[in-house]
């Protein structure tokens, strides 16, 4: 098929943003709402079509598009495999939900918000499609601009501090990656991922390059101790911003580890595994303990994100099938569940103007439908069987037990702690008596809110009971990564 | 007579200046006529240069060289000057600078720059340099009733004269130690480790570093930027810098090509110092012209990083950098012409606060320009930096690359500060609604170029093919 479907999926939202920009009128946003919903839904349908025509039994990259870009130096190359397609679907799935949520809750400058989200969608899908390191970097960094504006314009009281912190932390991590990418170009002679994958990078360079990539991905994941921007950004960002941040932006780093760190630097990845395990375990246990102490619901969920991403990095660096598939699944599941939790907090925030746990209580008496959905997602976050959360964590722990008992046991304590802070929060917010007179006057969720939450809920439960479609899609690509890793290590051993 | 054919653009420019001068002298209130005439002359010169594009001739005893390199820079400065004339029209009238000398002096400095760019001989080079410097002294203090502007002019005059003196001393030393004033011959006879010639090289480099305001010869920049009228600052920020860099490349590529180890260390130091000082000192600035001054210092640092490699790809990346830098600055300064409240021009950064609410398009142009200046992809500024770092890492100068990349993070901070003021703060001052097509067209073209540059990033590079043979 010659139709450039990947480029279409990437640039369709940008086109939508352009249309909104042109038709922009002051204090008039109905056309912007229609355009944004239409483009994001069309993109979702296109990604479903992409998934439908995707060949699950082919190990390499599919739908490859190639175009001369910087003449003689770099080609604009796109392609997907079984791992990236899942993230594209996740992105295309979450974006319409964000758009609907901000139509509900954003009061000022809605048009600009929709433009930012659509542009962000372009960059995010671009990250998952790109097969050239420079293109990857381009999309990876470009996402900073709209997100900076989203936090800064529509954020809470400390929005400026948070926006700066988000921007500068991420930029600082990424510039080292840029240096590494250019270095790879001069050492290997290309920045085309598939070529590098074949040509291999010499062992002596791998360690430093791995660290440079790590500096970028670790900030973005975020791993302890560079996670501090995340709680700030989450708390201050508007609901839709938090959703995108948690559901997709964090996943770019996990994807980056899988695709680039493992694919290009297998020896260094093996070498630095203890470092990653240590940081992941610290992230899981420490941030869970921190989460226990939070008064602000958004902050609590933000810390739980750090802990969940700890599982993801742990799973990736187990280098076995269970671990890697588990961490991919965990990323998808976290994308759905944390997005839903932020939306739930957003629902309460829109009604009361507060996110503090202590100002609620007894919500179940006044918002029964909301409470039901909220509890489902709380249970999903702590990994209750029957939700996607369970499968991800279970597979990661399975993979971890295979290689290191100590790491696995320590990580398992994270599951218990997660249950503790999530259930405690749920108890204080949903059950008990109303601490606040405002709670008694609240209205239950309306149709739009119910729709987006139920869609997320269904996704979580369906894939929780029947994970096969996702696992089948990623299976061959994950095998390929592991196979490559084993081969490289064997070759290295023989050379010694 | 054959030789004359190759300097027809220069002759035309000179005759045009004389014509404009006559018109100015003999007609009253002739500013608008003179400026239109000047634009026509500059367009004519562009046509003449394009007519003769790409050839390489050395004339007048090899002292004047007409090649693609000089042609490219000549076109670049002509186009930017035309845009400056267009976009600053309103500003010049409001500030009562609309005397007919204004475009004529600018054209004289351009004529000087033409000779600097084409010089293949120390004497001709110095003559061109003095012609442009004299014109620039006058330009810096053209708002003569304003004390700040006069102070800026004096400051620029004293320091620039000093640096020209150093440069001239360097030229004389170079002549003394090599026995020639011709670039090619100097290049040939500098093969041996000639200590005296290295002294000469240092003096010349100091003079040139002053012209591009690289640290530690940057002291004049913030004061002159702030003191001079904005339209003149616009000219100072763009045209002499491009020429200065071009001349540095010329010197390093021709007379000094055999003592590369010696000058490389100096340029690396200058480059790193400019990047660091430019990004750190800009953080505390409250005046937007001072901020742009420090920003231009750090940009010169990045541009010099390309020169520091001493390779063709490095020189090319510097030329790409300076081209994109010019486009970004044209847009940014055009934005300054719109910062007007109650008929008075404002220079305070805090006056921009809340701009995005009253004037979304204006704020959006600032957004594109400043993110581009900060070098965030996918805007044009990123590719400028990208090509420079590409060639720096190719030459295995990793420390320079890492320091450069880290300072982009520092400099991102102050660009973000302006964006923050525009987008996140509440509105304080309301700007007048300036309806001026030429300013808006300049901003629009510059933003369009910067935001669409990612479609084909090699477009400038392909123009520069075979620039250095």
Interface residues (C-beta under 8 A of the other chain):
Chain A: X24 X69 X70 X71 X72 X73 X112 X134 X137 X138 X139 X141 X142 X144 X145 X148 X149 X152 X153 X159 X160 X163 X164 X167 X168 X171 X172 X175 X176 X178 X179 X182 X183 X185 X186
Chain B: X356 X360 X367 X371 X376 X377 X378 X382 X386 X389 X390 X393 X394 X398 X401 X402 X405 X406 X408 X409 X412 X413 X416 X419 X420 X423 X424 X454 X456 X457 X458 X461 X462
